[in-house]
């Protein structure tokens, strides 16, 4: 399904100007720094924001444009807010059944099972943790029978532990309910754990769009991603388990890589996140160092930040995969790093973000 947006909206000193066609399949991350216009664009898509000028269409349906405006309640877009907005006078079952009754949904048991809500059904909203409230809020939205699910930073109010527990539930929604999702976030971790496609907003405009791995590798989205979290997503294939040292062995673009042991199977494809700040560079394959993960690559992009001490470097490590490195400009000069040069990336830390999704 395709969602086409071509809108302009001015609010105070902020201007939203977006012309983009979302190819909806699975989870699409709408990503950017705070204040980029992500939530505002989501409200325009949902019909909650009525001041935008232009067109919004879902498939062959015109939701907005040429004198037509379909109200939010009739668009069939479910909306999950940052706060759960549950009915405090009802228990969990009451909140869920309220939505099911209004929509005529017959998926109550499926929603309860998918989101593991059975132990919560008899509890009052006030007795729920933040993560439990969001699971119930997602369930209630699903029971409204949406055709499109819009999620506006649903984990923003949760601590890291609760976010980690909730992410797998969100990841399974598209397949479990045959439902496309647009997921707003400013977290690189959430993007890499959940999405295969992303749209990057900056100052109210689309800065970049495409697959998660290719887009995060771009050096021009550093301001949107935040330099501290900027990095790469790579595909790895599990080759074995090093039981004596509790390591999982893999290959990335045909090159060996390892990480602390994880319960994955040989031959399984994983997605790994490598932060640019965790990648050092060497001109020759190093010996006598503690860093075990070394990837050979060619410098394909180099950006020197004259206003800071740092430079961003993009390496092609083979098989269409790329790794970012953030080192000092002094190091670039000392090593005389240049485009086309072969260097060795010393990867200090690897994050296992998730098992790779099957190709659609």
Wavefront OBJ file of the C-alpha trace (Angstrom):
o trace
v 0.000 0.000 0.000
v 1.173 3.517 -0.764
v 0.638 6.616 1.359
v 1.305 9.814 -0.579
v 1.838 13.118 1.200
v 2.407 16.533 -0.386
v 1.698 19.159 2.254
v 2.810 22.487 3.649
v 2.072 23.763 7.136
v 3.336 26.813 9.014
v 2.984 26.947 12.788
v 4.577 29.889 14.511
v 8.166 29.991 13.341
v 8.180 26.362 12.170
v 7.457 25.225 8.618
v 6.586 21.682 7.572
v 7.063 21.056 3.851
v 6.914 17.375 2.919
v 6.341 15.686 -0.429
v 6.903 11.959 -0.084
v 5.377 8.636 -1.058
v 5.553 6.005 1.683
v 5.713 2.431 0.365
v 4.043 0.819 3.347
v 5.263 -2.664 4.172
v 6.216 -3.738 7.678
v 7.506 -0.927 9.879
v 8.672 2.367 8.391
v 10.583 4.579 10.816
v 9.924 8.316 10.656
v 13.174 9.490 12.177
v 14.762 12.769 13.168
v 15.937 14.955 16.012
v 13.484 16.560 18.407
v 11.699 19.427 16.684
v 12.158 18.013 13.176
v 8.396 17.827 12.588
v 7.889 14.060 12.932
v 4.894 14.134 15.258
v 3.345 17.020 13.354
v 3.580 15.076 10.088
v 2.003 12.052 11.776
v -0.894 14.214 12.946
v -1.376 15.499 9.387
v -1.463 11.928 8.067
v -3.957 10.858 10.728
v -6.268 13.832 10.182
v -5.757 15.201 13.701
v -4.038 18.296 12.268
v -6.421 20.194 10.021
v -4.318 23.247 9.147
v -2.054 21.724 6.491
v -2.433 22.665 2.837
v -1.972 20.075 0.117
v -2.767 16.435 -0.514
v -2.781 13.203 1.484
v -3.900 9.942 -0.108
v -3.916 6.310 0.979
v -3.868 3.991 -1.998
v -6.646 5.242 -4.271
v -8.402 7.108 -1.439
v -8.003 10.879 -1.204
v -7.899 11.793 2.476
v -7.145 15.460 1.865
v -6.925 17.805 -1.098
v -8.995 19.563 -3.751
v -11.641 20.619 -1.261
v -11.886 17.213 0.404
v -10.941 16.424 4.002
v -11.679 13.018 5.529
v -11.877 13.349 9.334
v -9.519 11.281 11.506
v -12.267 8.920 12.683
v -13.006 7.835 9.093
v -9.444 7.329 7.812
v -8.903 3.982 9.482
v -5.540 5.028 10.868
v -4.938 3.842 14.421
v -2.850 6.230 16.535
v -0.654 5.242 19.502
v 0.447 8.296 21.486
v 3.464 8.815 23.744
v 1.152 8.585 26.737
v -1.245 5.651 26.911
v -4.512 7.688 27.260
v -6.325 4.727 28.799
v -9.675 5.071 30.583
v -8.741 5.146 34.264
v -12.252 4.147 35.395
v -12.048 0.840 33.480
v -9.811 -2.148 34.032
v -7.625 -3.487 31.208
v -10.345 -5.773 29.853
v -12.807 -2.881 29.918
v -10.444 -0.663 27.920
v -9.959 -3.370 25.311
v -13.617 -4.342 25.044
v -14.642 -0.708 24.688
v -12.615 -0.464 21.472
v -13.718 -3.891 20.227
v -17.397 -3.057 20.772
v -17.153 0.249 18.904
v -15.400 -1.311 15.906
v -17.000 -4.731 15.892
v -13.554 -6.346 15.991
v -13.457 -10.105 16.491
v -9.724 -10.208 17.218
v -9.872 -9.782 21.003
v -8.173 -13.094 21.801
v -5.518 -12.596 19.116
v -4.647 -9.146 20.454
v -4.498 -10.414 24.034
v -2.239 -13.318 23.053
v 0.075 -11.319 20.781
v 0.664 -8.613 23.396
v 0.660 -11.026 26.364
v -2.191 -9.162 28.055
v -3.988 -12.095 29.721
v -2.336 -11.546 33.146
v -3.357 -7.878 33.035
v -7.030 -8.134 32.080
v -8.410 -7.753 35.595
v -6.067 -4.993 36.697
v -6.877 -1.318 36.991
v -4.954 1.179 34.891
v -3.396 2.820 37.963
v -1.792 -0.509 38.922
v 0.052 -0.902 35.596
v 3.669 -0.039 34.879
v 4.479 2.345 32.042
v 5.350 -0.505 29.689
v 2.171 -2.402 30.569
v 0.072 0.698 29.908
v 1.608 1.052 26.455
v 0.950 -2.606 25.633
v -2.700 -2.114 26.584
v -2.846 1.133 24.571
v -1.455 -0.676 21.524
v -3.981 -3.471 22.033
v -6.866 -1.026 22.293
v -5.733 0.689 19.088
v -5.493 -2.651 17.268
v -9.050 -3.462 18.353
v -10.258 -0.332 16.566
v -9.542 -2.288 13.323
v -7.050 0.141 11.749
v -5.734 -0.252 8.208
v -2.622 1.714 9.102
v -0.969 2.004 12.506
v 0.707 5.297 13.454
v 2.968 5.192 16.512
v 4.210 8.493 17.926
v 7.305 7.748 20.041
v 5.422 5.156 22.132
v 8.524 4.329 24.195
v 9.609 7.908 24.939
v 8.412 7.856 28.557
v 9.918 4.451 29.413
v 13.283 3.568 30.894
v 15.721 1.429 28.912
v 14.707 -1.865 30.531
v 11.004 -1.359 29.793
v 11.782 -0.207 26.240
v 13.787 -3.370 25.654
v 10.908 -5.549 26.860
v 8.331 -3.754 24.688
v 10.279 -3.679 21.409
v 9.666 -7.367 20.492
v 5.900 -6.869 20.842
v 5.980 -3.937 18.427
v 8.241 -5.796 15.990
v 5.695 -8.574 15.488
v 2.663 -6.339 14.827
v 2.882 -6.079 11.000
v 3.013 -9.831 10.500
v 0.554 -10.720 13.259
v -2.124 -8.290 12.034
v -1.146 -7.758 8.374
v -0.827 -4.090 9.246
v 1.674 -1.477 7.996
v 3.204 0.746 10.670
v 4.725 4.227 10.601
v 6.831 4.573 13.723
v 8.051 7.986 14.904
v 11.292 8.030 16.895
v 14.541 9.896 17.456
v 16.250 6.717 18.708
v 18.711 4.970 16.390
v 18.372 1.845 18.535
v 14.608 1.684 17.978
v 15.039 2.189 14.232
v 17.533 -0.645 13.905
v 15.548 -2.987 16.130
v 12.209 -2.437 14.393
v 12.375 -1.018 10.877
v 13.600 -2.005 7.429
v 12.835 1.366 5.855
v 13.180 4.879 7.197
v 12.378 8.464 6.331
v 14.627 11.089 7.922
v 13.175 14.514 8.687
v 15.218 17.618 9.447
v 13.740 21.072 10.022
v 10.388 20.041 8.592
v 11.705 18.508 5.371
v 12.680 15.060 4.147
v 16.462 14.761 4.360
v 16.880 11.101 3.392
v 14.867 7.971 2.741
v 15.564 4.330 2.004
v 16.598 1.089 3.663
v 17.783 1.370 7.265
v 21.329 0.136 6.607
v 21.925 2.377 3.592
v 20.338 5.438 5.181
v 22.130 5.209 8.527
v 25.432 4.858 6.676
v 24.964 8.294 5.090
v 27.253 10.903 6.566
v 24.804 13.755 5.906
v 22.291 12.560 8.515
v 24.656 12.986 11.466
v 22.740 15.982 12.802
v 19.486 14.018 12.706
v 20.892 10.853 14.280
v 23.135 12.596 16.787
v 26.877 12.106 16.446
v 27.070 10.052 19.644
v 24.665 7.395 18.309
v 25.581 7.624 14.624
v 26.757 4.392 13.078
v 26.056 1.550 10.699
v 23.812 -1.469 10.404
v 25.413 -4.571 8.888
v 24.186 -8.031 8.026
v 25.987 -10.962 9.628
v 25.701 -14.735 9.203
v 26.272 -16.943 12.243
v 29.051 -19.473 11.660
v 29.410 -21.030 15.103
v 29.536 -20.734 18.882
v 32.874 -20.444 20.684
v 31.750 -22.102 23.901
v 35.025 -21.877 25.895
v 35.070 -18.088 25.495
v 31.286 -17.574 25.293
v 31.394 -15.909 21.886
v 29.129 -16.115 18.847
v 31.196 -16.272 15.656
v 29.896 -14.671 12.445
v 30.916 -13.359 9.057
v 30.142 -9.861 7.759
v 30.743 -9.414 4.028
v 32.798 -12.604 4.200
v 34.981 -11.276 7.035
v 35.042 -12.790 10.549
v 33.379 -11.012 13.455
v 32.427 -12.111 16.964
v 30.265 -10.856 19.798
v 29.322 -12.073 23.290
v 27.420 -15.354 23.028
v 23.785 -15.108 21.950
v 21.162 -17.822 21.531
v 21.226 -17.901 17.734
v 21.601 -20.751 15.272
v 24.381 -21.451 12.801
v 23.360 -20.090 9.395
v 21.008 -17.507 10.900
v 21.233 -13.975 9.524
v 21.451 -11.162 12.060
v 21.403 -7.387 11.983
v 24.174 -5.725 13.957
v 24.640 -2.090 14.884
v 28.134 -0.620 15.007
v 28.500 2.902 16.380
v 30.880 5.140 14.456
v 32.579 6.186 17.692
v 33.410 2.508 18.347
v 35.374 2.129 15.094
v 39.095 2.993 15.011
v 41.189 2.829 11.834
v 44.593 1.385 10.968
v 46.644 1.352 7.780
v 47.662 -2.298 8.279
v 45.993 -5.235 9.969
v 47.075 -4.809 13.595
v 48.749 -7.427 15.746
v 49.143 -7.593 19.489
v 45.963 -5.660 20.331
v 42.931 -6.691 22.360
v 40.397 -5.706 19.693
v 39.467 -8.917 17.860
v 37.077 -7.563 15.243
v 38.954 -6.100 12.283
v 37.230 -5.394 8.951
v 39.075 -4.514 5.757
v 37.467 -1.715 3.748
v 37.929 1.031 1.213
v 37.382 4.699 2.055
v 34.461 5.876 -0.089
v 33.544 9.077 1.737
v 35.404 11.448 4.044
v 33.927 14.506 5.743
v 36.148 16.707 7.905
v 34.201 18.755 10.451
v 36.187 21.974 10.503
v 34.078 23.277 13.401
v 34.983 20.245 15.584
v 37.992 18.025 16.208
v 36.404 15.120 14.331
v 35.972 13.574 10.902
v 33.435 11.050 9.600
v 34.648 8.269 7.309
v 32.585 5.766 5.343
v 34.133 2.415 4.411
v 32.945 -0.097 1.816
v 33.645 -3.511 3.379
v 32.237 -5.542 0.466
v 28.919 -7.100 -0.587
v 27.296 -3.672 -0.591
v 27.881 -3.168 3.123
v 29.335 -0.061 4.704
v 30.773 0.911 8.073
v 31.115 4.408 9.527
v 34.040 5.604 11.623
v 34.320 8.791 13.652
v 37.903 9.710 14.470
v 39.783 12.962 15.033
v 40.914 15.105 12.138
v 44.381 14.877 13.627
v 44.267 11.101 13.165
v 43.133 11.536 9.559
v 46.126 13.774 8.932
v 48.576 11.511 10.771
v 47.460 8.450 8.804
v 47.102 10.479 5.601
v 43.707 8.882 4.965
v 42.285 9.572 1.503
v 39.432 8.450 -0.728
v 40.034 5.072 -2.357
v 42.500 4.002 0.299
v 42.355 0.536 1.880
v 42.225 0.674 5.669
v 41.305 -1.657 8.521
v 38.389 -0.878 10.814
v 38.960 -1.910 14.430
v 35.497 -2.517 15.846
v 35.502 -2.037 19.609
v 31.854 -2.913 20.232
v 29.019 -4.608 18.356
v 25.335 -4.472 19.306
v 23.082 -7.357 18.290
v 19.933 -5.495 17.320
v 17.789 -8.321 16.026
v 17.475 -11.300 13.775
v 17.189 -10.203 10.175
v 13.662 -10.213 8.864
v 12.938 -12.530 5.923
v 13.011 -10.770 2.583
v 9.531 -9.655 1.548
l 1 2 3 4 5 6 7 8 9 10 11 12 13 14 15 16 17 18 19 20 21 22 23 24 25 26 27 28 29 30 31 32 33 34 35 36 37 38 39 40 41 42 43 44 45 46 47 48 49 50 51 52 53 54 55 56 57 58 59 60 61 62 63 64 65 66 67 68 69 70 71 72 73 74 75 76 77 78 79 80 81 82 83 84 85 86 87 88 89 90 91 92 93 94 95 96 97 98 99 100 101 102 103 104 105 106 107 108 109 110 111 112 113 114 115 116 117 118 119 120 121 122 123 124 125 126 127 128 129 130 131 132 133 134 135 136 137 138 139 140 141 142 143 144 145 146 147 148 149 150 151 152 153 154 155 156 157 158 159 160 161 162 163 164 165 166 167 168 169 170 171 172 173 174 175 176 177 178 179 180 181 182 183 184 185 186 187 188 189 190 191 192 193 194 195 196 197 198 199 200 201 202 203 204 205 206 207 208 209 210 211 212 213 214 215 216 217 218 219 220 221 222 223 224 225 226 227 228 229 230 231 232 233 234 235 236 237 238 239 240 241 242 243 244 245 246 247 248 249 250 251 252 253 254 255 256 257 258 259 260 261 262 263 264 265 266 267 268 269 270 271 272 273 274 275 276 277 278 279 280 281 282 283 284 285 286 287 288 289 290 291 292 293 294 295 296 297 298 299 300 301 302 303 304 305 306 307 308 309 310 311 312 313 314 315 316 317 318 319 320 321 322 323 324 325 326 327 328 329 330 331 332 333 334 335 336 337 338 339 340 341 342 343 344 345 346 347 348 349 350 351 352 353 354 355 356 357 358 359 360
